[in-house]
Amino acid sequence: MHNFKKLNIWEAGIELVKDSYRLTKTFPDFEKFGLVTQMNRCAVSIPSNIAEGSSKTSDKHFNKFLEYSLGSAFEWETQLIVALNENYVSEEKFKELENKIIQIQKMISRFQSRLKL
């Protein structure tokens, strides 16, 4: 078992949640139940799955939740691309957030590779 609050991947996920909520507050009102909800749910899913997985008694089970977290990270990146394509986010902000999500993806993958499966 791991203390999720001390994991860098969890902390990075929490920061992305903040970024996601800040970003989606600027989206058009008609996206409230569409892209806004999807992006924020994905962002929240990243650290949530890390936290849930950390409670498991084996690294094999923890890894399954890290896979879910990684999947949510790729899903969020896709939704960020959609936001860019719809001009909801500037190119500059897109690049900043794209770099963050790619770093999170790499962090999760590296963490997975260190688990004893």
MMTF fields as JSON, N, C-alpha, C and O atoms, coordinates in Angstrom:
{
  "mmtfVersion": "1.0.0",
  "mmtfProducer": "UNKNOWN",
  "numBonds": 467,
  "numAtoms": 468,
  "numGroups": 117,
  "numChains": 1,
  "numModels": 1,
  "chainsPerModel": [1],
  "groupsPerChain": [117],
  "chainIdList": ["A"],
  "bondAtomList": [4, 2, 8, 6, 12, 10, 16, 14, 20, 18, 24, 22, 28, 26, 32, 30, 36, 34, 40, 38, 44, 42, 48, 46, 52, 50, 56, 54, 60, 58, 64, 62, 68, 66, 72, 70, 76, 74, 80, 78, 84, 82, 88, 86, 92, 90, 96, 94, 100, 98, 104, 102, 108, 106, 112, 110, 116, 114, 120, 118, 124, 122, 128, 126, 132, 130, 136, 134, 140, 138, 144, 142, 148, 146, 152, 150, 156, 154, 160, 158, 164, 162, 168, 166, 172, 170, 176, 174, 180, 178, 184, 182, 188, 186, 192, 190, 196, 194, 200, 198, 204, 202, 208, 206, 212, 210, 216, 214, 220, 218, 224, 222, 228, 226, 232, 230, 236, 234, 240, 238, 244, 242, 248, 246, 252, 250, 256, 254, 260, 258, 264, 262, 268, 266, 272, 270, 276, 274, 280, 278, 284, 282, 288, 286, 292, 290, 296, 294, 300, 298, 304, 302, 308, 306, 312, 310, 316, 314, 320, 318, 324, 322, 328, 326, 332, 330, 336, 334, 340, 338, 344, 342, 348, 346, 352, 350, 356, 354, 360, 358, 364, 362, 368, 366, 372, 370, 376, 374, 380, 378, 384, 382, 388, 386, 392, 390, 396, 394, 400, 398, 404, 402, 408, 406, 412, 410, 416, 414, 420, 418, 424, 422, 428, 426, 432, 430, 436, 434, 440, 438, 444, 442, 448, 446, 452, 450, 456, 454, 460, 458, 464, 462],
  "bondOrderList": [1, 1, 1, 1, 1, 1, 1, 1, 1, 1, 1, 1, 1, 1, 1, 1, 1, 1, 1, 1, 1, 1, 1, 1, 1, 1, 1, 1, 1, 1, 1, 1, 1, 1, 1, 1, 1, 1, 1, 1, 1, 1, 1, 1, 1, 1, 1, 1, 1, 1, 1, 1, 1, 1, 1, 1, 1, 1, 1, 1, 1, 1, 1, 1, 1, 1, 1, 1, 1, 1, 1, 1, 1, 1, 1, 1, 1, 1, 1, 1, 1, 1, 1, 1, 1, 1, 1, 1, 1, 1, 1, 1, 1, 1, 1, 1, 1, 1, 1, 1, 1, 1, 1, 1, 1, 1, 1, 1, 1, 1, 1, 1, 1, 1, 1, 1],
  "groupList": [{"groupName": "MET", "atomNameList": ["N", "CA", "C", "O"], "elementList": ["N", "C", "C", "O"], "formalChargeList": [0, 0, 0, 0], "bondAtomList": [1, 0, 2, 1, 3, 2], "bondOrderList": [1, 1, 2], "singleLetterCode": "M", "chemCompType": "L-PEPTIDE LINKING"}, {"groupName": "HIS", "atomNameList": ["N", "CA", "C", "O"], "elementList": ["N", "C", "C", "O"], "formalChargeList": [0, 0, 0, 0], "bondAtomList": [1, 0, 2, 1, 3, 2], "bondOrderList": [1, 1, 2], "singleLetterCode": "H", "chemCompType": "L-PEPTIDE LINKING"}, {"groupName": "ASN", "atomNameList": ["N", "CA", "C", "O"], "elementList": ["N", "C", "C", "O"], "formalChargeList": [0, 0, 0, 0], "bondAtomList": [1, 0, 2, 1, 3, 2], "bondOrderList": [1, 1, 2], "singleLetterCode": "N", "chemCompType": "L-PEPTIDE LINKING"}, {"groupName": "PHE", "atomNameList": ["N", "CA", "C", "O"], "elementList": ["N", "C", "C", "O"], "formalChargeList": [0, 0, 0, 0], "bondAtomList": [1, 0, 2, 1, 3, 2], "bondOrderList": [1, 1, 2], "singleLetterCode": "F", "chemCompType": "L-PEPTIDE LINKING"}, {"groupName": "LYS", "atomNameList": ["N", "CA", "C", "O"], "elementList": ["N", "C", "C", "O"], "formalChargeList": [0, 0, 0, 0], "bondAtomList": [1, 0, 2, 1, 3, 2], "bondOrderList": [1, 1, 2], "singleLetterCode": "K", "chemCompType": "L-PEPTIDE LINKING"}, {"groupName": "LEU", "atomNameList": ["N", "CA", "C", "O"], "elementList": ["N", "C", "C", "O"], "formalChargeList": [0, 0, 0, 0], "bondAtomList": [1, 0, 2, 1, 3, 2], "bondOrderList": [1, 1, 2], "singleLetterCode": "L", "chemCompType": "L-PEPTIDE LINKING"}, {"groupName": "ILE", "atomNameList": ["N", "CA", "C", "O"], "elementList": ["N", "C", "C", "O"], "formalChargeList": [0, 0, 0, 0], "bondAtomList": [1, 0, 2, 1, 3, 2], "bondOrderList": [1, 1, 2], "singleLetterCode": "I", "chemCompType": "L-PEPTIDE LINKING"}, {"groupName": "TRP", "atomNameList": ["N", "CA", "C", "O"], "elementList": ["N", "C", "C", "O"], "formalChargeList": [0, 0, 0, 0], "bondAtomList": [1, 0, 2, 1, 3, 2], "bondOrderList": [1, 1, 2], "singleLetterCode": "W", "chemCompType": "L-PEPTIDE LINKING"}, {"groupName": "GLU", "atomNameList": ["N", "CA", "C", "O"], "elementList": ["N", "C", "C", "O"], "formalChargeList": [0, 0, 0, 0], "bondAtomList": [1, 0, 2, 1, 3, 2], "bondOrderList": [1, 1, 2], "singleLetterCode": "E", "chemCompType": "L-PEPTIDE LINKING"}, {"groupName": "ALA", "atomNameList": ["N", "CA", "C", "O"], "elementList": ["N", "C", "C", "O"], "formalChargeList": [0, 0, 0, 0], "bondAtomList": [1, 0, 2, 1, 3, 2], "bondOrderList": [1, 1, 2], "singleLetterCode": "A", "chemCompType": "L-PEPTIDE LINKING"}, {"groupName": "GLY", "atomNameList": ["N", "CA", "C", "O"], "elementList": ["N", "C", "C", "O"], "formalChargeList": [0, 0, 0, 0], "bondAtomList": [1, 0, 2, 1, 3, 2], "bondOrderList": [1, 1, 2], "singleLetterCode": "G", "chemCompType": "PEPTIDE LINKING"}, {"groupName": "VAL", "atomNameList": ["N", "CA", "C", "O"], "elementList": ["N", "C", "C", "O"], "formalChargeList": [0, 0, 0, 0], "bondAtomList": [1, 0, 2, 1, 3, 2], "bondOrderList": [1, 1, 2], "singleLetterCode": "V", "chemCompType": "L-PEPTIDE LINKING"}, {"groupName": "ASP", "atomNameList": ["N", "CA", "C", "O"], "elementList": ["N", "C", "C", "O"], "formalChargeList": [0, 0, 0, 0], "bondAtomList": [1, 0, 2, 1, 3, 2], "bondOrderList": [1, 1, 2], "singleLetterCode": "D", "chemCompType": "L-PEPTIDE LINKING"}, {"groupName": "SER", "atomNameList": ["N", "CA", "C", "O"], "elementList": ["N", "C", "C", "O"], "formalChargeList": [0, 0, 0, 0], "bondAtomList": [1, 0, 2, 1, 3, 2], "bondOrderList": [1, 1, 2], "singleLetterCode": "S", "chemCompType": "L-PEPTIDE LINKING"}, {"groupName": "TYR", "atomNameList": ["N", "CA", "C", "O"], "elementList": ["N", "C", "C", "O"], "formalChargeList": [0, 0, 0, 0], "bondAtomList": [1, 0, 2, 1, 3, 2], "bondOrderList": [1, 1, 2], "singleLetterCode": "Y", "chemCompType": "L-PEPTIDE LINKING"}, {"groupName": "ARG", "atomNameList": ["N", "CA", "C", "O"], "elementList": ["N", "C", "C", "O"], "formalChargeList": [0, 0, 0, 0], "bondAtomList": [1, 0, 2, 1, 3, 2], "bondOrderList": [1, 1, 2], "singleLetterCode": "R", "chemCompType": "L-PEPTIDE LINKING"}, {"groupName": "THR", "atomNameList": ["N", "CA", "C", "O"], "elementList": ["N", "C", "C", "O"], "formalChargeList": [0, 0, 0, 0], "bondAtomList": [1, 0, 2, 1, 3, 2], "bondOrderList": [1, 1, 2], "singleLetterCode": "T", "chemCompType": "L-PEPTIDE LINKING"}, {"groupName": "PRO", "atomNameList": ["N", "CA", "C", "O"], "elementList": ["N", "C", "C", "O"], "formalChargeList": [0, 0, 0, 0], "bondAtomList": [1, 0, 2, 1, 3, 2], "bondOrderList": [1, 1, 2], "singleLetterCode": "P", "chemCompType": "L-PEPTIDE LINKING"}, {"groupName": "GLN", "atomNameList": ["N", "CA", "C", "O"], "elementList": ["N", "C", "C", "O"], "formalChargeList": [0, 0, 0, 0], "bondAtomList": [1, 0, 2, 1, 3, 2], "bondOrderList": [1, 1, 2], "singleLetterCode": "Q", "chemCompType": "L-PEPTIDE LINKING"}, {"groupName": "CYS", "atomNameList": ["N", "CA", "C", "O"], "elementList": ["N", "C", "C", "O"], "formalChargeList": [0, 0, 0, 0], "bondAtomList": [1, 0, 2, 1, 3, 2], "bondOrderList": [1, 1, 2], "singleLetterCode": "C", "chemCompType": "L-PEPTIDE LINKING"}],
  "groupTypeList": [0, 1, 2, 3, 4, 4, 5, 2, 6, 7, 8, 9, 10, 6, 8, 5, 11, 4, 12, 13, 14, 15, 5, 16, 4, 16, 3, 17, 12, 3, 8, 4, 3, 10, 5, 11, 16, 18, 0, 2, 15, 19, 9, 11, 13, 6, 17, 13, 2, 6, 9, 8, 10, 13, 13, 4, 16, 13, 12, 4, 1, 3, 2, 4, 3, 5, 8, 14, 13, 5, 10, 13, 9, 3, 8, 7, 8, 16, 18, 5, 6, 11, 9, 5, 2, 8, 2, 14, 11, 13, 8, 8, 4, 3, 4, 8, 5, 8, 2, 4, 6, 6, 18, 6, 18, 4, 0, 6, 13, 15, 3, 18, 13, 15, 5, 4, 5],
  "groupIdList": [1, 2, 3, 4, 5, 6, 7, 8, 9, 10, 11, 12, 13, 14, 15, 16, 17, 18, 19, 20, 21, 22, 23, 24, 25, 26, 27, 28, 29, 30, 31, 32, 33, 34, 35, 36, 37, 38, 39, 40, 41, 42, 43, 44, 45, 46, 47, 48, 49, 50, 51, 52, 53, 54, 55, 56, 57, 58, 59, 60, 61, 62, 63, 64, 65, 66, 67, 68, 69, 70, 71, 72, 73, 74, 75, 76, 77, 78, 79, 80, 81, 82, 83, 84, 85, 86, 87, 88, 89, 90, 91, 92, 93, 94, 95, 96, 97, 98, 99, 100, 101, 102, 103, 104, 105, 106, 107, 108, 109, 110, 111, 112, 113, 114, 115, 116, 117],
  "secStructList": [7, 7, 7, 4, 4, 4, 7, 2, 2, 2, 2, 2, 2, 2, 2, 2, 2, 2, 2, 2, 2, 2, 2, 2, 6, 6, 1, 7, 4, 4, 4, 6, 6, 6, 2, 2, 2, 2, 2, 2, 2, 2, 2, 2, 2, 2, 2, 2, 2, 2, 2, 2, 2, 2, 6, 1, 1, 1, 2, 2, 2, 2, 2, 2, 2, 2, 2, 2, 2, 2, 2, 2, 2, 2, 2, 2, 2, 2, 2, 2, 2, 2, 2, 2, 2, 6, 6, 1, 1, 7, 2, 2, 2, 2, 2, 2, 2, 2, 2, 2, 2, 2, 2, 2, 2, 2, 2, 2, 2, 2, 2, 2, 2, 2, 1, 7, 7],
  "xCoordList": [0.839, 0.0, 0.879, 1.968, 0.398, 1.142, 0.324, -0.906, 0.996, 0.31, 0.158, 1.107, -1.035, -1.244, -0.91, -0.485, -1.096, -0.845, 0.636, 0.995, 1.484, 2.926, 3.44, 4.636, 2.566, 2.98, 2.978, 1.996, 4.094, 4.19, 3.138, 2.643, 2.797, 1.798, 0.425, -0.349, 0.129, -1.148, -1.163, -2.151, -0.077, 0.021, -0.12, -0.804, 0.531, 0.431, -1.007, -1.5, -1.665, -3.067, -3.968, -4.86, -3.735, -4.528, -4.319, -5.269, -3.093, -2.817, -3.555, -4.058, -3.612, -4.331, -5.822, -6.467, -6.376, -7.79, -8.03, -8.996, -7.158, -7.289, -7.241, -8.057, -6.273, -6.134, -7.377, -7.848, -7.904, -9.072, -10.287, -11.0, -10.516, -11.655, -11.497, -12.459, -10.285, -10.044, -10.318, -10.965, -9.81, -9.974, -11.437, -11.925, -12.133, -13.502, -14.486, -15.574, -14.128, -14.988, -15.097, -16.028, -14.14, -14.142, -14.877, -15.044, -15.311, -15.978, -17.393, -17.956, -17.969, -19.346, -20.339, -20.123, -21.408, -22.421, -23.015, -23.336, -23.161, -23.775, -22.905, -23.375, -21.643, -20.746, -20.808, -20.129, -21.625, -21.679, -21.905, -21.263, -22.798, -23.1, -22.447, -22.771, -21.522, -20.793, -19.326, -18.919, -18.547, -17.099, -16.63, -15.67, -17.286, -16.894, -16.984, -16.036, -18.116, -18.322, -17.337, -16.757, -17.141, -16.235, -14.798, -14.121, -14.339, -12.952, -12.716, -11.71, -13.648, -13.462, -13.577, -12.858, -14.459, -14.564, -13.281, -12.808, -12.732, -11.469, -10.34, -9.559, -10.26, -9.196, -9.299, -8.291, -10.491, -10.697, -10.383, -9.898, -10.657, -10.418, -8.934, -8.594, -8.066, -6.622, -6.126, -5.64, -6.224, -5.749, -6.655, -6.189, -7.938, -8.856, -8.481, -8.49, -8.157, -7.761, -6.411, -6.183, -5.529, -4.246, -4.505, -3.934, -5.366, -5.689, -6.356, -5.976, -7.327, -8.016, -7.062, -7.081, -6.24, -5.283, -4.274, -3.801, -3.941, -2.947, -3.438, -2.638, -4.726, -5.278, -5.223, -5.477, -4.899, -4.882, -3.679, -2.638, -3.844, -2.81, -1.684, -0.675, -1.842, -0.756, -0.479, -1.36, 0.768, 1.147, 0.399, 0.129, 0.067, -0.687, -2.047, -2.478, -2.715, -4.015, -3.857, -4.662, -2.832, -2.555, -2.331, -2.82, -1.599, -1.302, -2.576, -2.63, -3.6, -4.865, -5.463, -5.965, -5.405, -5.939, -5.049, -5.537, -3.757, -2.86, -3.178, -3.066, -3.571, -3.987, -5.233, -5.326, -6.186, -7.383, -6.997, -7.512, -6.096, -5.632, -4.954, -5.193, -4.117, -3.43, -4.43, -4.289, -5.427, -6.475, -7.201, -7.487, -7.498, -8.156, -7.258, -7.741, -5.962, -5.014, -5.017, -4.987, -5.053, -5.102, -6.452, -6.524, -7.501, -8.83, -8.869, -9.39, -8.311, -8.292, -7.485, -7.864, -6.371, -5.566, -6.368, -6.292, -7.126, -7.975, -9.01, -9.259, -9.606, -10.615, -9.988, -10.628, -8.751, -8.03, -7.84, -7.964, -7.543, -7.403, -8.728, -8.755, -9.828, -11.155, -11.383, -11.881, -11.017, -11.177, -10.362, -10.823, -9.163, -8.34, -9.014, -9.102, -9.485, -10.132, -11.389, -11.75, -12.051, -13.258, -12.939, -13.838, -11.637, -11.171, -11.615, -11.852, -11.725, -12.049, -10.785, -10.852, -9.644, -8.365, -7.361, -7.358, -6.518, -5.496, -4.405, -4.246, -3.67, -2.557, -1.529, -0.986, -1.272, -0.295, -0.745, 0.035, -1.995, -2.525, -2.595, -2.33, -2.948, -2.986, -1.625, -1.528, -0.576, 0.778, 1.168, 1.744, 0.848, 1.159, 0.468, 1.096, -0.823, -1.576, -1.226, -1.234, -0.924, -0.501, 0.801, 0.949, 1.734, 2.988, 2.725, 3.346, 1.81, 1.477, 0.9, 1.303, -0.035, -0.681, 0.3, 0.256, 1.168, 2.183, 3.134, 3.53, 3.499, 4.359, 3.662, 4.288, 2.387, 1.631, 1.584, 1.757, 1.355, 1.332, 2.663, 2.7, 3.751, 5.083, 5.326, 5.887, 4.91, 5.094, 4.353, 4.891, 3.126, 2.339, 3.003, 3.122, 3.436, 4.093, 5.377, 5.639, 6.169, 7.409, 7.096, 7.77, 6.082, 5.688, 5.256, 5.621, 4.482, 4.04, 5.228, 5.223, 6.237, 7.394, 8.195, 8.953, 8.037, 8.76, 7.994, 8.542, 6.747, 5.967, 6.42, 6.892, 6.272, 6.621, 5.367, 4.536, 5.237, 4.015, 4.184, 3.254],
  "yCoordList": [-1.186, 0.0, 1.243, 1.25, 2.275, 3.524, 4.666, 4.624, 5.671, 6.877, 7.779, 8.45, 7.789, 8.491, 9.974, 10.563, 10.596, 12.032, 12.38, 13.54, 11.373, 11.605, 11.242, 11.36, 10.81, 10.41, 11.626, 12.364, 11.823, 12.934, 12.839, 13.86, 11.617, 11.468, 11.933, 12.5, 11.69, 12.149, 13.676, 14.306, 14.27, 15.732, 16.391, 17.404, 15.811, 16.362, 16.258, 17.154, 15.169, 14.995, 16.037, 16.582, 16.311, 17.335, 18.706, 19.477, 19.011, 20.285, 20.362, 21.419, 19.231, 19.226, 19.459, 20.118, 18.929, 19.169, 20.671, 21.199, 21.353, 22.809, 23.5, 24.372, 23.095, 23.687, 23.439, 24.332, 22.226, 21.866, 22.701, 23.218, 22.83, 23.636, 25.104, 25.745, 25.63, 27.023, 27.207, 28.168, 26.263, 26.353, 26.253, 27.084, 25.249, 24.999, 26.069, 26.183, 26.85, 27.972, 29.012, 29.817, 28.996, 29.982, 29.473, 30.219, 28.217, 27.641, 28.207, 28.698, 28.141, 28.624, 27.858, 26.693, 28.53, 27.935, 26.65, 25.726, 26.585, 25.392, 24.145, 23.035, 24.318, 23.175, 22.665, 21.701, 23.32, 22.974, 21.478, 20.889, 20.864, 19.445, 18.57, 17.389, 19.16, 18.419, 18.343, 17.6, 19.112, 19.069, 19.478, 18.906, 20.442, 20.883, 19.716, 19.433, 19.05, 17.923, 16.804, 16.238, 16.48, 15.388, 15.68, 14.824, 16.886, 17.226, 17.189, 16.659, 17.753, 17.793, 16.405, 16.097, 15.577, 14.211, 13.423, 12.671, 13.597, 12.923, 13.401, 12.602, 14.713, 15.27, 14.722, 14.315, 14.706, 14.199, 12.711, 12.222, 12.003, 10.559, 10.206, 9.145, 11.07, 10.771, 10.6, 9.519, 11.609, 11.399, 10.463, 9.793, 10.418, 9.544, 8.075, 7.322, 7.67, 6.28, 5.968, 4.846, 6.938, 6.746, 6.526, 5.621, 7.354, 7.224, 5.878, 5.187, 5.507, 4.231, 3.055, 2.118, 3.109, 2.026, 1.893, 0.794, 3.001, 2.957, 2.171, 1.764, 1.961, 1.211, -0.304, -1.075, -0.72, -2.146, -2.824, -2.205, -4.097, -4.82, -5.358, -5.834, -5.289, -5.761, -4.739, -3.983, -4.734, -3.843, -4.196, -3.327, -5.473, -5.899, -5.207, -4.732, -5.151, -4.482, -2.962, -2.304, -2.419, -0.983, -0.611, 0.421, -1.44, -1.18, -1.04, -0.225, -1.829, -1.763, -0.351, 0.195, 0.229, 1.572, 2.625, 3.665, 2.361, 3.264, 3.237, 4.259, 2.08, 1.986, 2.839, 3.532, 2.787, 3.628, 5.103, 5.899, 5.457, 6.834, 7.284, 8.39, 6.431, 6.741, 6.899, 7.791, 6.035, 6.147, 7.479, 8.109, 7.904, 9.2, 10.347, 11.352, 10.198, 11.23, 11.359, 12.471, 10.244, 10.297, 10.832, 11.55, 10.482, 10.988, 12.509, 13.23, 12.993, 14.434, 15.167, 16.253, 14.566, 15.186, 15.307, 16.324, 14.285, 14.319, 15.426, 16.137, 15.574, 16.615, 18.006, 18.96, 18.12, 19.382, 19.733, 20.895, 18.737, 18.953, 19.419, 20.313, 18.809, 19.241, 20.702, 21.489, 21.06, 22.452, 23.408, 24.501, 22.998, 23.825, 23.964, 25.062, 22.85, 22.874, 23.743, 24.296, 23.857, 24.69, 26.122, 26.932, 26.422, 27.76, 28.161, 29.338, 27.178, 27.44, 27.712, 28.181, 27.414, 27.581, 28.147, 27.779, 29.038, 29.616, 28.584, 27.612, 28.812, 27.929, 27.88, 26.82, 29.025, 29.103, 28.28, 27.512, 28.45, 27.703, 26.217, 25.372, 25.907, 24.515, 23.854, 22.764, 24.516, 23.958, 23.739, 22.71, 24.712, 24.605, 23.378, 22.589, 23.237, 22.124, 20.79, 19.749, 20.83, 19.607, 19.092, 17.891, 19.993, 19.589, 18.98, 17.984, 19.577, 19.047, 17.642, 16.759, 17.431, 16.115, 15.061, 13.911, 15.433, 14.49, 14.116, 12.957, 15.083, 14.787, 13.841, 12.924, 14.056, 13.168, 11.755, 10.776, 11.653, 10.336, 9.619, 8.429, 10.352, 9.76, 9.363, 8.3, 10.204, 9.904, 8.632, 7.786, 8.509, 7.311, 6.083, 5.056, 6.177, 5.039, 4.635, 3.447, 5.618, 5.306, 4.664, 3.72, 5.17, 4.6, 3.15, 2.281, 2.893, 1.523, 0.591, -0.548, 1.076, 0.222, -0.142, -1.112, 0.628, 0.332, -0.59, -1.047, -0.855, -1.75, -3.186, -3.582, -3.946, -5.37, -6.159, -6.416, -6.539, -7.227, -8.714, -9.445],
  "zCoordList": [0.0, 0.0, 0.0, 0.574, -0.641, -0.785, -0.185, -0.196, 0.329, 0.774, -0.451, -0.858, -1.031, -2.296, -2.214, -3.208, -1.037, -0.904, -1.039, -1.244, -0.923, -1.06, -2.453, -2.719, -3.326, -4.679, -5.606, -5.679, -6.312, -7.268, -8.367, -8.844, -8.771, -9.828, -9.35, -10.121, -8.073, -7.525, -7.446, -7.825, -6.957, -6.857, -8.23, -8.371, -9.237, -10.594, -11.102, -11.788, -10.761, -11.147, -10.503, -11.153, -9.237, -8.531, -9.173, -9.309, -9.565, -10.24, -11.582, -11.963, -12.289, -13.564, -13.348, -14.164, -12.267, -11.958, -11.825, -12.376, -11.099, -10.946, -12.311, -12.609, -13.13, -14.468, -15.31, -16.014, -15.233, -16.026, -15.627, -16.487, -14.33, -13.88, -14.278, -14.701, -14.142, -14.549, -16.042, -16.459, -16.833, -18.279, -18.69, -19.455, -18.191, -18.655, -18.195, -18.76, -17.185, -16.777, -17.881, -17.89, -18.819, -19.904, -21.155, -22.119, -21.141, -22.308, -22.439, -21.461, -23.639, -23.837, -22.944, -22.608, -22.579, -21.704, -22.283, -21.535, -23.597, -24.175, -24.04, -24.289, -23.647, -23.425, -21.977, -21.625, -21.145, -19.722, -19.487, -18.618, -20.242, -20.053, -21.109, -21.24, -21.864, -22.888, -22.539, -21.646, -23.245, -23.104, -21.697, -21.179, -21.091, -19.74, -18.764, -18.031, -18.761, -17.848, -18.136, -17.209, -19.396, -19.759, -19.349, -18.779, -19.641, -19.309, -17.797, -17.326, -17.057, -15.61, -14.984, -14.033, -15.496, -14.982, -15.267, -14.415, -16.448, -16.786, -15.893, -15.377, -15.716, -14.879, -13.458, -12.881, -12.894, -11.535, -11.463, -10.443, -12.531, -12.568, -12.445, -11.922, -12.914, -12.889, -11.446, -11.113, -10.577, -9.207, -8.398, -7.477, -8.739, -7.998, -8.161, -7.188, -9.369, -9.593, -8.96, -8.508, -8.926, -8.237, -6.749, -6.139, -6.174, -4.749, -4.467, -3.521, -5.265, -5.041, -5.198, -4.399, -6.219, -6.444, -5.328, -5.039, -4.699, -3.623, -2.412, -1.57, -2.323, -1.191, -1.41, -0.484, -2.603, -2.916, -2.273, -2.053, -1.981, -1.231, -2.106, -1.587, -3.415, -4.281, -5.369, -5.779, -5.826, -6.929, -8.208, -9.037, -8.363, -9.555, -9.595, -10.647, -8.455, -8.405, -8.535, -9.194, -7.912, -8.019, -9.48, -9.94, -10.207, -11.608, -12.438, -13.359, -12.118, -12.861, -12.746, -13.729, -11.55, -11.36, -12.01, -12.453, -12.068, -12.789, -14.282, -14.959, -14.796, -16.198, -16.442, -17.456, -15.515, -15.648, -15.627, -16.413, -14.73, -14.621, -15.909, -16.394, -16.45, -17.702, -18.85, -19.688, -18.879, -19.898, -19.805, -20.823, -18.587, -18.393, -18.841, -19.362, -18.64, -19.074, -20.597, -21.124, -21.297, -22.761, -23.242, -24.24, -22.538, -22.888, -22.704, -23.555, -21.577, -21.325, -22.395, -22.834, -22.809, -23.867, -25.158, -25.847, -25.479, -26.674, -26.575, -27.548, -25.413, -25.215, -25.275, -25.718, -24.835, -24.966, -26.441, -26.828, -27.252, -28.701, -29.297, -30.143, -28.851, -29.31, -28.929, -29.734, -27.7, -27.25, -28.121, -28.447, -28.492, -29.382, -30.744, -31.292, -31.28, -32.594, -32.62, -33.658, -31.466, -31.368, -30.948, -30.723, -30.845, -30.446, -29.038, -28.769, -28.142, -26.742, -25.928, -24.792, -26.522, -25.836, -26.834, -28.009, -26.352, -27.228, -27.504, -26.765, -28.564, -28.918, -27.786, -27.476, -27.181, -26.089, -24.872, -24.31, -24.483, -23.339, -23.666, -22.81, -24.896, -25.327, -25.143, -24.578, -25.623, -25.521, -24.055, -23.703, -23.217, -21.784, -21.168, -20.462, -21.444, -20.864, -21.517, -20.861, -22.801, -23.482, -22.856, -22.631, -22.58, -21.932, -20.554, -20.184, -19.801, -18.472, -18.555, -17.798, -19.465, -19.527, -20.042, -19.603, -20.952, -21.436, -20.307, -20.186, -19.489, -18.332, -17.361, -16.83, -17.131, -16.248, -16.831, -16.106, -18.112, -18.769, -18.582, -18.271, -18.774, -18.605, -17.153, -16.885, -16.224, -14.801, -14.404, -13.69, -14.869, -14.55, -15.147, -14.479, -16.399, -17.056, -16.339, -16.149, -15.946, -15.203, -13.859, -13.448, -13.178, -11.894, -12.082, -11.29, -13.124, -13.4, -13.613, -13.147, -14.313, -14.634, -13.397, -13.414, -12.317, -11.081, -10.127, -9.124, -10.439, -9.578, -9.749, -10.815, -8.701, -8.735, -9.061, -8.19, -10.32, -10.758, -10.74, -11.079]
}
